[in-house]
Structure formats: structure tokens, C-alpha cells
């Protein structure tokens, strides 16, 4: 049987990845989409698309009958589940086959056998795969720390590390709720937690002739919330471990008659021992690093095997070079990885040489583009950026450099964290484990140092002035703020993403050169300004207007008592070139409404222009706790009038498939709970009010 038209029962970069291989093979494609995804790139790229009415996964991508109806209506003869949603649902695989369609995935029996993690552990222990001790009865647990895990599903959902026995009941209950919401099955179990363990997984592939092959391994140790952030292939392993890992993974695949792409995940202890974690019966998010070092298109192999063909690689292939992948997510690491929503006003990564296919250099697999809306219904991952190079060090450098120069405007991302991880000495020496982020709080610092923010804000202000001059209906050639007699400086106020404000004062002289500048509050460093000639343009310019600058000698000073000496070289609405203490620095500036995005050599910042004469705003009650993002209040844990202590759990907010606890900021009394359980909220809505005035003394 030959697949002629393939329906992908998924969304975003997952669907785009499968479509790319289909186009290369001449296979027609069908997309399915929720209402929120109607304008998504993957829908536009498909040959045909079918609407799934609604937005939430339960209404759309998890509806088997809707997926099969879409296949029938479009004449698709095969279904690819992607990864996530229904990809590991044995019932879905069986329903596709029963409908007379080709299932591009493992047999339903293999999915069922590995889908129940407790049963999988028992089965694979029988063929010699090493296992960690686990329990289903909390009373039997004597050794801590332990890890609470969901029996169904994966992706870190329904997982909790517990170090204190007193915390176990609450962790189990929370894990059950999250697992039930994510997978429809709230069954959990408890496993021994290995400190300083590494997450190493083996990519396996099987065909209908009974061949099962290991295609190499990946190190996925750097994680947040038990979800992977950085993955690489091959893993840096002690002598002899690689061969034993591959053998155990192949044994697991053969034990269930595995066909297609799968991943066997292990926990590697510092002693060199390793233990089975789970088997993912699907293609993994991180499969591009395996493709990069083997040159294989794993989606092509999936289609080949689904059509009954034999694997073209009867043994583990050799690897070439090193590949590292990062998951670029819409989230704020400094706020507990809180998911972020909004519009991507610009999404641009420099140096990309390929997308959605094995390539050398930089590969970008993205589900979004400039103008895309990031909503609350789905996972926060925006894209995967993969770097291949001859060596691990070169791959890390290439990847970090591309991330640092990327223009990611409109939604908070984990970009700065990823860059700091890749550039850390510990990552460079492969000294990583699953606790890496907890052990290295320094990687949570933004790339842009606080003392460099004033110069970035100055660049934003000068770009704004250039934009106004370029749009001026008359006398556009005059420098911004021109006066016959020097007067007060021009003033621009911005709000930062941390809620602080910065005021920039600057004055241009009669020639258009920067005469002086400062910032307020005093906590931000300030400096003086001198003009510097541009050797290519003849002098400082504002919005393309050439003016006379100061002499080169004026730039010889490097510092002043109040901060760096800054000279304006050129300023345009989208690009400002400043001489900062004798060093030329380029700032790329992009404006979206009142928000200004500045990308400079030290890092990026987002500034929101504040009105000169702000309108009155409603005053919130003292102690108000606001929703950090849109979501649903799933549970309310306290009542009005109840006394609480700082850190007590008040309510739980569900958003982007995760639970977000809302904690009391101080000792006090709950004065108001305006949103009941099940209530929907938007960003900034008041969730609770804790009155600190009535706190017990």
C-alpha cells in the first residue's frame, strides 16, 4: 500500500514538520484545526484543511470521531498522529485501522502496553531492562526523595518531586488532577528519585519484518517542570554505557513487537547505572538532533514502515558531528516559567539554513511566524532551534549566538535562559543533570545587564524622535526638539517588563548631535553625551538627515562621574548607532503601538511608552492578587474571612495545560474571592484579596 494523502491529527510545528516530508515525497496533506488555529501557518501549508469547532483540546484535537470524519471528507488514506494529543492513545490507533486507513505509528497493542507505565515496568523488567523501585501504596514508601508520576501520558505533566513525607498526600492529589486534565486518566504511582541523574533516551525504529534498531541516543537532562528544554545527540557517556543503553532499548522494542518510531527513556545515575523511565510510542519533539547526526529523515522512515517497507538501516548507523536543540517557549523563567500569551510582532532568527528537514548548520522548526497569536489553549512551545556542527563546542556556540541575535518581539520567552545555559562552563564541560536549573540560579538573569538598560532606553527614545521627524509634514529636516535657544530636554517615560519605570531626558544641539542625556530614577546609571562623526556618512544623522558632528577628539573620553560618555552617530526609526565610551554599538529598534523593542549587542529589552498626561486609573484594594495570564480557576482552597500565612495556597489557576498555584503574599485575612471555581479570567483580573491589616499578631 502506498500513502497518497495523509491527514496529520495535530497542530503547529508538529504538523508543519510532517507536511515538509510529505511535500518532498509527493504525498498530499490534510490539516485539522481548532478555531484558534484557523490562521496558523500549518493550516495554510496543507493542501486541504478541516475545521474542528471549538478551541480547547477536549473539543477539538482529542475528538477521535472528528478526526476520522475529516479523513473521510477529504479522502485521506492515512493518519499521522504527530506527537502529543492522541499520539499515544491505543484506541485512536485502533479506530484509524478499523476505518480502513493506514496508521503511521506503532501497533495499538504496543501503545497500550507502554501507555500504562506500571504495566510497562513489569513487562520490561522481565526481559532484563533495569528498573527503579516503585510503589502504588503511599504507606509502603520509606525512602525519600521520591517522584510522583502519572501512569498515562508524559511531557512532565502529573510529576512532582517529594522530599518530605508530609508533602506526599498533597503532591499525589495535585498530580492526579493534572494527569486527569491532560490525559483523561488520573492514575499515578511513586518512584525512587535519583539525585543528579541524567535523562538519556534512545531512538528506536522497528519494521513489520521484526527488525528493531537503535538510531542513537540523546541527552535531555536540562529540564524545567520535568519537561525538556535542551537536547543533544550524541550524549556524552562513560565508556561502555552507550552499547548497554542501546541493547536495553532494543530489548524493550522487541518485547512489544514494536513498529515505527519510538523512544525509550532512561535515568542515568552518576555511578553509570541506568534505569528505565518510560517508552514514548511516537516520534519525539527532539527527533531533529538524531536526524542531524545520522542524516536520516525519521518522518520518511515512518511512512516507509507504515507502507510495509523494510528499514533501510539494519543496524545502528554511525553519527557525524554533534547537534543541540533548544525549545523556545512563550514563558517567563523568572516567574516560575509562567506561560505567556500575546501577539508575536516579530519572529526572526538569523542564520537559519533549513526548516523541518535534516540539515547542517541551523535548522528552525517553528509553529509560529511574525503576526501569530499565542493563546492559552495549547503548549507554550513556539519553536525548536537546532544547531549542527562538527564538534559539541561549535554547536553550542552557533546555537547560543543565533538565539542571542534573534528578534522575538511581543511575547515573553525563555531565550535569555537558553543562551546562558549554552554559554555556561558547566554545559560546556557536559556537567549537567536534571537538577541543573535549580543548581544554577545565575542562568535566570536576563542577558541585558541592568546598568546597560539606560543606553538601550536612550536608543529607543532617539529612534522615536527619528520616526517623528520622518513623518513630519513640514520642516522634516530640522533636528528633533530644535530651538533657537537651548531649552529644557526632551523627556520620554517607559515602563519595563518588571513593572519599573525609566525616564529618559535628552537634548540635541543645533546640529542634531546629542548634547546631553540622563535617566531617572537615580538607580539607573546616567551619562553625558558628545557628538561623533560617522566616517561613512560624514556626521551624526537623524532620520537620514546629515548634520555636522563634533570633532573626533570629542570621543576620546571613556567615562564620566555619572556614567558612560555617549555620542550619537546615526539615528533612524529602526536603527540607532551610538558611540558608548569609544565603542560603536548598533541598536535595532522595532515599534508596535506604544511598545518599543530594542535589540542591542548586550541583549534585548521591551519598553512601553507611557503617556505624558496619564488618565486616572481604578485603585485596586490593598492585597489584591491578579491573574498573570488568562485561564480557569480550577480550585479555591480558602474561604472569605479565613486567616492565612504567607505562602499558603489560595487557589489554583489552570492555563496552557498546566496548574499554577496562587499563594498568599503575606500573613492576613482573605477579604475577597471574586472568581469561583470553574470561572474564566483574563490577564489582570483580581483572583483574591488578602487584607494584611487584620493579620494575627
N, C-alpha and C positions, 0 to 999 in steps of 0.2 A: 504494500500500500504506500502511496506517495501523498504527502500532505500538500494540498493545493491552496487551502485558505485556512488560516489559523486565527482563532479568537484568543486574545490574552485576557484572562479573568483577573486583571489587576490594573494598576494606575501608575502615573508618574514616571520616574526614571526606569522603573522595572519594565513597564510596557514599552517604553522607548528602546530599551536595551534589546528586547526580544524582536521588536519590529526591525531594528537595524540589520540583524542577521537574516530575517525574512526577506528584506529587500535584496540583500546580497545573493540569496538563493532563488529569488523569483517567486516566493510564496506570498500570496495576497494576505492582507491583515484586517482584523476586525477589532475595534476598541469598544469597551463598555465604559460608561462614565456616569457618575453622580451629577446632580445639578451643579454642585460647586466646581466640578471639573470640566464643565462644558467648553471652556475656552483654554484648557490646558494644552501644552504642546503635543502631548502624546495623542490626543484626540485628533488634532489637525494632521498628524503624520500618518494616521491609519487610512487604509483605503475606504473603510466603512466604519461607522460608529453607531452604537445603540445607547439610548438614554436609559438609565436606571433611576426612576423617580425617587427623589429624596436626597439626603446628604450624608447621614450617618452610615457607617459600615453595615449596621444591622439592617438598615433599609435598602442597601444597595449591593455592595461588593460581597456580602455574606449571603445573599439570596441565591441559592442554587437554581431554583426554578426560573429566576430572571436571566441568569447566565445561559442556561440551556435554551431558553426561548430566544435569546439574542442569536445564539448559534443557528437555531432553526430558521429564523427570519432572514439571516444573511447567507445561508448556505455554507457556513463554515464546516469543514470536515475534521477539525482537530481543535483541541483546547490546551493552552499552556497556562498553568496557574500562577506563574511568576513566583514571588516569594512573599509570604505574609498572606493575610486574609484566609482563603480556602486552600492554600497550597498544601497544607498538611492535614487536610480533612479526608479521611478514607472514604466517607460517604460521598463526597464530591467526586473523587476519582471513580468510584463505582458507578455513580449516576451518569458520568460522561460516557463511560464504556457501554452502559446499558442503553444509552441513547444512540448507539451506533457510531460514536465519534472516536477519533484517536486521542488518547490521553498522553500528553507529553510530560511524563513523570513516572515515578515508581509505581508498582502494583499497589492496589488498595490494601492488600494483606500486609505488605511491608510497611506502609504508612501506619496502619493500625497497630502493628507490633511495636513500632518505635514511638508512636504517639503517646502511649501510656508509659511514662518514664519508669514507673515502678516495675511494670511487667518487662520492659526492655532491659532493665538492670538484671533481673533474674534470668532472662533468656541468654544474654551475652556473657554473664558470669559462667554459664555452663559451657561456653566454648573458649574459656580462658582469658577473656578480656578483664583486666584489673578493675576492681570496683572499690568505691569508698563505702564505709558503713552508713546505713540509712535507717530511719525509723518512721513509722506512721502513728505510733502511740507516744505522745509527749511525755508520759510518765516514765518511759524507758530510757530517756536521754539523761546521761550522767556527765558527759564531757562537753564543754563549751570552749570556743565558739562553734556555732552551727549555722547552717544555711537553710532557710525555709525556701522550698521550690515548688512551683506549680507543676502538677503531673502532666498537664496538657499544655501545648504551645511552647513558646520560648521568647527570645528577644529581651530577656531580663525582666519581663513582667511577672508579677507574683513572686518575686525573690526578695528575701530580707536576711541580712546578717544579724545574728543574735549572739551577744556576748554575755549577757546577764540572764540567768534563768527566769527572773521576774518579768523580763520583757517578752518572753516567748509567747504567752497567750495572745497578746495584742498583735504581735508580728504575724502569727498564724492567721488571725482573723482578718487583718489587713491584706495579707497575701491572697487569702481566699476570695475576698471581694474583688481585688484587682484581676485575679485569674478568671473569675466568673465573667467579669465585664469584658475582658479581652478575648477569651477563648470559649465562653459558654460552659466552662467546667471549672468549678472551684476546688477541685481536689488538690491537696498539697501534701508534701512529705518533707522530712527534715534529714539533712545530710551533714556529715562532719565537714567543717570549714577548714581548709588548708591555708595557713598564713603564708604570704609571699609566694603563692602559687602562680604559675603562668598558664594562660589559656592558649593551648596549641591544638589545632584541628587539622584533620587530614581530608583532603578532597578525594572522594572515591567515585568511580564510574562503573556501571555494570551494563551488560547487554543481554539479550534474550537467549544467547547461547550458553550463559552461565559464567562468562568471564567477568571478574571483578578486579579492577586495577586501582591502585593509589596513584593520583596525579601530583603528589607532593603535599606539603603541609604549609600552614600559615600560623604565624604568631599574632594573636588578637588580644594581648594582655592588657593594653591600655583601654580602660572602660570607665563609664560612669553609669551608675544605677544598674550595673551588670549588663550594660549594653556597650557594644564595641565602638570605639572611636578611631583607633589606628590599627591597621592590619598590614602585615608584611609577609612576603614569601621570597626565598625560603626562610624558615625560622632559624635562629642561631641556637644550635643544640649541642649538648655534650656528645662525645664520641659514643656511637652505638645506639643512641636513643632514636634517631630517625628511622632506622631499619625496624626497630621494635614497634614504634608507633604505626608505621605503615602496615606491618603484619597484623597488628591488633585491629586496625580499621578494616582491612580486607576481610579478616575473620568475621567481623560484625556484619559486613555486607553480605557475605556468603551465608551467614546464619539465617538471613531472612529472604534469600533469593532476590537480592537487590538488582534493580534495573534502572538505569538513568543516573542522574547526578545526585549525589548525597554528600553529607559532611558528618564525620564522626569527630566529636569534640572531646578533648581530654584536658585534665588538670595536671600540669607538670610540677611536681614538688621540687624544692631546692636540692633534695637528695638525688634527683634523677629518676625517681619513681614517677609513674603517671597512672591516672585513674580515669575511667570512663565518666563523662558527664552526661552526654545525650547524643542522639543521632538526629540530624535535621534532614528529613526526607524531601529535599528540594534543592534548588540552586540557592547559594548563599549570596547575601549582599556583597560580600568581599571577594567574590569569584574573579574579578578583574586582575588581582595580583597574581593568581595562578595562571591566568591567560597570558599575562605579560612575560612571565619567566619560562613558560612552556611553548608559547606561540599558538596554543590551541584556542579555538572558538568553542566554548563549552555549550552555548546555545545550539550551535550547529551539531555538536555531538548529541545533544538531547533529541533533536529532530531525527538525526540519523538512527539512533537507537529506537525511537518511537515508531519509525517506519520498518523496524525489524532488521536493520543492518547491524553488522558486527563492528565492534570498536576498532578503529584504526591504530590504536596504541595497546598492544597486548601486554605491555609491561610499563613500569613507572618510567616516564620519559626523563631525559636529562634536563636540567634547568640552566638558563642563561641569564646572568646578571642578577639584579635584585629589584624588587618592586615594593612600594609602600603606598597604601591607600589611606585617606582620611575621609571621615564622614562629616561633611559640612552641614551643620544643623541650625535651624532657627531657634536659638535658645540663648539664655544669659547664664554662663557658667558662674559668674559672681553672685547670682541669686539662686543658687542651688539648682542650676541648669533649668531654670524656669523657661518653658516654651514661649516663643514669641510669635506674634501674628502681625500682619500688615501687608503692605504692597512693596514689592521689590522695584524700587525706582531705577536701579541699575544693578545688573548682574554680569560682570565681566571678569574673566580670569585670563591673564596674559600667558602667551607661550604654549597654548594648547595645540597639539598636532593631530589629535584624533578624538573621536567620541564613540562610545558603545561598541568598540571592537578592539582586539589585541593590537597594541601599538607600542613603539619605543618612544621615550620622551614623556610628555604629559598627556594624559587621557582624562577627559571630563565626561562623566555620566550624570546628567542633570535632569531633574524633572521640572525645572522652572526656567524662566528667562526674564529679561527685563520686562516689567509690567505685570508679572504674575502676582496673584494674591495668595498669601499663606494664611490658611484658615485654621479652625480649631478641631476639625473633624478627624484629621489623619496624623500620621507620624511627622515629627519635626524635621526629618532629614530633607535637605534641599538638593544635595548633590554629593557625588563621590569624585574626588580628585586623586588620580593615580600617577605616580612617577616611576618610570623605569630608568635605570642607569646601570653601567657595568658593575658598580660597587654599591654597597649599602650606604656608605657615607655620601656618595654623589647623589643617590636617590633622595636621601633626606634633605640635602641642601637644595636640590632642584625643587622639591615639593614645598619646602618652607619659603623659598624665595617667591614662588608663584602665588602662594597664599597671601604673603605679606603685601604683594603688589596688586592683589585683586581688588576690584571696586564692588563692594557689597553694600548697597545703599537701601535703606528703608526698613529693614528688619534686623534685630539683634542676632548675631551669630556667634559661634564658638571659634571663629577664625583665629583670634589672638591666642587663645589657649592652645590650639593645634600647632601654631608656629612656635610657641615657647616649648612645647613638648618636643617637637622635632629638633629644635636647636639646643636642647638640654644636654649636658655632659653625660647624664645617666642614660638617656636614649642612645646617644652616640656610641656608648660602650655596651649597649644591649643589656643594661642592668635595669630591667623592667619586670613588673609583676602586676597582678590585678589590683593591688593597692597603691599603684604609682601615684595617682592624683591625690589621694589622701595624704601621702607622704611628702608631696611636693607642692605646698600651697603657693610657692612663688610663681608657678605657671599660670595662676589665675589672674595675675596682674596684666592690665592692658599693655599693648605694645607701646602706645604713646605715653611717655613719662609725663607726670603731672606738670613738671616745670617746662615742658615743651608745648603745653596747651595754649599759652598766650600767643605764641608766634603763629600757631595754626588759626587761632581766632582772628588775629590781625590779617592773615591771608584771606579769611572768609570776608572780613569787612572790606578789604581792598578790592576783592572780586565783585562784591556787591556794588561798590562805588563805580567800578568799571562797567558793570551791567547797566547802571542808571545812566551813565554818560553815553553808552552806545545806543540807548533807547531815547535819549533826549531829543525832542523835536526841533530845538533851536540851540545854537551855541554848544554843540556836542564836543567841539574841540577843546573847550575850556577844562582845566583840571577840576576834579570834584571838590566842592566846597570853596571855590575860588572867591577871594575877597580882595578889594583894593588895599585894605589894611588888615594885617593878621588879626584874627579874632579867636573866638572860642573853638576848641577842637570839635570835630565831628564825633558823635557818640553812637555806638551800636551795642545793644544788650542781647546776650544769648543765654538760653538755658541749656545745660549739658544733660547727658543721658542719666547722670546720677542725681539730678534734681537741683544741682547748684546753678548759680548764675555767674556770668562773667561779663564785665562791661569793658568794651574796647574804646579807647579815646585815641584819635589820630588826627594829624593835621598835615595837609600837603601844602608846600610853598607855591609861589607864583609859577615856578617851572614845572610843577607836578611831582616834584620829589617829596619823599616822606620827611617832613621836618621834625616831628616828634610823635611819640606814641606811648601809651601806658595802658595798664589793665587794672581793674578793680574787681574784687577785693584785693587787699594787700597780700593775701596769702599766695596769689599768683605773682610770679616774677614779672617785672616790667623792665623796659629798656628805653634807650634813646634811639633816634634814627638819623641816618645820614644818607644822602643820595649816592648812588654808584652808577657809573656809566656801563652800558651794555656794549661790549666790543663789537657785537654783530649788528646792533640796531642803532648805536650812536648815543644812547642815553635811556633814562627811565621812560616808560610809556604807560599810559592809562588807556585801556580800550583801544589800543593801536595808535594812539596819538603820540608821536615822537616829541619829547621835550628835552631840554638841556639838563644834564645832571651835574653833580659835584665832581671835583677832581678825584682821580684815583687815590690820591693821598688821604682823602677823607675816609677811606675804607680801611686804613691800616690799623685803626684801633680795634681791639677784640672784645673788650668788656667794659662795662661801666659799673658804678657802685650799685645801680638799680637793676642791672640785667644785661643781656647781650645788646651789642650795637647792631641795628638792623638797617639795611639800605634797600630801598625799592629799586629793582631792576626793570621789571615789566609787570603789568597787571592787566589781565583780560578777564572777562566774565567767568571763564572756565579754567584759567591757569594763571598762577601768580609765581613770579620768580623773585626771591628775596636773597639778599646777601646777609647772612647771620654770622656775625663775628668773623667775617672774612671767608665764609664758606657759602657757596651758592646752593640754595635749596629750592626745589620745584614743588609747588603745591597744586594738585589738581582739585578743582572746586566744582561741585555739582549742586544745583539748587532745585528743590522740589517744593513749591509753595513757600512756606516760611522756614523750611528746614534746609540747612546747608550741610553738605557732606564734604569733608576736606581729607584728601589722601596725600600724605607727605612722606618724606624719607624715613621718619621715625615711627609712623603708624597713622591710623585713621581716627577721625573723630566726627561726631554728629552734633550739630549745634542748631537749636531752634531759635529763630529771631523773635525777640519779644517786642510788643508794641511800645511806642514811646509813651502813650497815654492809655494804660490798660483799663479795661472795663471792670466794674465791680464784680466779684465772684461770690458765690454762696460759701458761707463759712461752715466747714464740717465740724461736727461735735468732737471735742477732745477725746482721743482714744478710738477714733474710727479706723477700722481695718478695711482696706479697699481691695477689690479683686484685681490681681496682677494681670489677668487675661480673661477673655470670655470663657465660660464653662458652665458646669452644672453643679450646684451644691448637692452632693450625694448623701451626706450625713451631717446632722447637727448634734454635737456631743454635749452641749451645755444648755442651760435654761436661763431666761432673764432673771436677774436677781442673784444668780449663783456667784459665789466668790471663787476666783481663780488666781493661780500663781503664774508668774512669768514663765512662758514656755509650755503652759498647758494647752492641749489640743482643744480648739473651739469648734471647728467644723472642717469638713474635707471637701475640696473642690476638685472635680474631675474635668480634665481638659487634655486634648491631644493624646488620648488613650492612656493617661497616667493620673494617679492620685496626687494631689498637692495639699499637704496639711496647712491649716491656718492656725497659728499659735498666738497665745496671749502675749503682747509685747511687754506687759508689766503686771505686777500684782494689782488686783482691783475687783470690781464687780461688773458682771455682764449687764449693761444698761439697755442694749437693744440687739435683736436678731431679725433684721428686716427681711431676710430671704429664707423661706422654709426649705426643708429637704425636697429635692427634685426641682427647685427653682432655677431658672436660667438667668445668668448675669452677664453683663458686658464689662469690659475693662473699666476700672474706676468705680464700679458700683460698691456701695457700702455693704459689707458682709456681716459685720458685727461692730458693736461699740463697747469698749471696756473702760469703765469710769475709774480712773486711778485715785480719785479723791476719796472714795469710800473703801479703799483697801484696808484690810485689818492691820493694826499696828502692833 
